[in-house]
């Protein structure tokens, strides 16, 4: 079958306002405008590497929605299945600045947003199945009950059609009613994916296993063909049908902003695997892009072009 798209992702994009100085958000005097969203970060990264990528979502027709739609189109992303609804508003968030390499403070304003009203009715099945791969995250699933249903349905449709599915748990505890519900829903979604990409702490919470090996084994036993456990500066551990291994991290001179590192990692793994590279090569590319991501202010500035990737011989 000839696929019209390489990758599709469903998710909420938000306008991101990054503080101009370290310290509490309320003390910032100015903000830099950026795009934010786990799924759109991945879509941007894959598009910059030359993949044919589509993003499905809902936005308001406000200035924030127009800004986000323009930014995604400028990256070459297919936005034909983004609905702009004049009766809904676009979500946004504030992000603080830190100087010690820790996670920056983030304040979300997304409750009741346009994207939260997405559901199974937003799935164009023929269009979806025209793609080789679906990338899903736990963020879209957490936004509302209807987005959880949509996430589940898209993953099931792709798996049933023999397409590949990747899943990043991307835990957002504030979006779930209880930690137990988050654990149950995220683990259920993980069983519907071929490639599962948890962070070490996420994996410990979700599986009850302490080691990267134990976390990977947990998901492999539940059907995943590949599990990559992200270990931050230590790189990543993988367990797959091709075997197991550890890929070291890439050195980082200064950590500017940790947000988006996992999305960059996913870009590397997904792009390499779709190009037919080995799992070890894919994880190494993911580690390299993840290291780039933590050295810039926004969520997507560190995502490389194809020329930069080739220059790094990755």
Secondary structure, 3 states (H helix, E strand, C coil): CCCCEEEEEECCCEEEEEEEEECCHHHCCCEEEEEECHHHHHHHHHHHCCCCEEEEEEEECCHHHHHHHHHHHHCCCECCCEEEECCCCCCEEEEEECCCCCCCCEEEECCCCHHHHCCHHHCCHHHHCCEEEEEEEHHHHHHCHHHHHHHHHHHHHHHHCCCEEEEECCCCHHHCCCHHHHHHHHHHHHCCCCEECCEHHHHHHHHCCCCHHHHHHHHHCCCCCEEEEECHHHCEEEEECCEEEEECCCCCCCCCCCCCHHHHHHHHHHHHHHCCCCHHHHHHHHHHHHHHHCCCCCCCCCCCCHHHHHHCCC
